[in-house]
Amino acid sequence: HTLGHQGEFFKVKGPLNIQRSPQGQPLIFQAGVSEDGRDFAAQNADAIFVNPESYADARAYYHDLKRRAAGHGREPDQLFILPGIRPIIGRDEAEVERRYQQAVELVSVEDALVALGRPFNDYDFTQHDLDAPFPDLGTLGDNSHKGTADQLKQLAREEGLSLREIALRFSRPRRDFTGTPEQVADALQAWFEGGAADGFIINSLLPDGLKYFTELVVPLLQARNLVRSEYTGSTLRDSFGLSVPTNRYSRIRSQTACA
């Protein structure tokens, strides 16, 4: 087919000289926290990355997005909500605490300020007093990561936090998924079965964090039939159990032929 696009900024005739992806199209991931972001994600995304403050926040977000998806005529179970987590695992309580403190010490206040600036259009927070109340930024962040920026402003306002406290709280690991392998597996299972997540995006603060997770936690989840032991397909779409979307031009040709 000929694309034939003519827009405000460019025009292109086409057609593209490569074949279609085995997935039909790549999965669409969206990080939507603001009202507009949530609605856009519920209508268009295959999966949503979110960074909730707590289980209660995650569960509320999960049910809100599933409701919105249904409102757009979609099957809610075809939209996957994936909280990002940073598990810290130790073989016993002593190792858990040692590794948690190691992760905390890796986050300097200087690095925390840089990270905090990202949701606010890479704002330079070093110009403010660290121990003064979190500065009034007005609408800064509305054209960046609006949802995250609004959450941070609200958190600082409600709890009366200083700039230092907000920066470190934003960057340092929480304890939701900190514990022994059994404790972390229990937390993951509780979020999944409690309607707060369809899966998780795993990050690590420690160099060997993913090794600990795959070797100590994943086998427990597999034993509970919560994680697969092998893959049945070759693409990410296969792994999510999503069908290949029909090429819209094939659909148009089919409809034209039937007519």
Buried (B, 14 or more C-beta within 10 A) or exposed (E): EEEEEEEEEEEEEEEEEEEEEEBBEEBEBBBBBBEEBBBBBBBEBBBBBBBBEEBEBBBEBBBEBBEBBEEEEBEBEEBBBBBEBBBBBBEEEEBBEEBBEEBBEBBEBEEBBBBBBBBBBEBEBEEBEBEEBBBEBEEBBBEBBBBBBBBBBEBBEEEEBBBBBBBBBBBBBEEBBBBBBEBBBBBBBEBBEEEBBBBBBBEBBBEEBEEBBEEBBBBBBEEEEBBEEEEEEEBEBBBBEBEBEEBEEEEEEEEEEEE
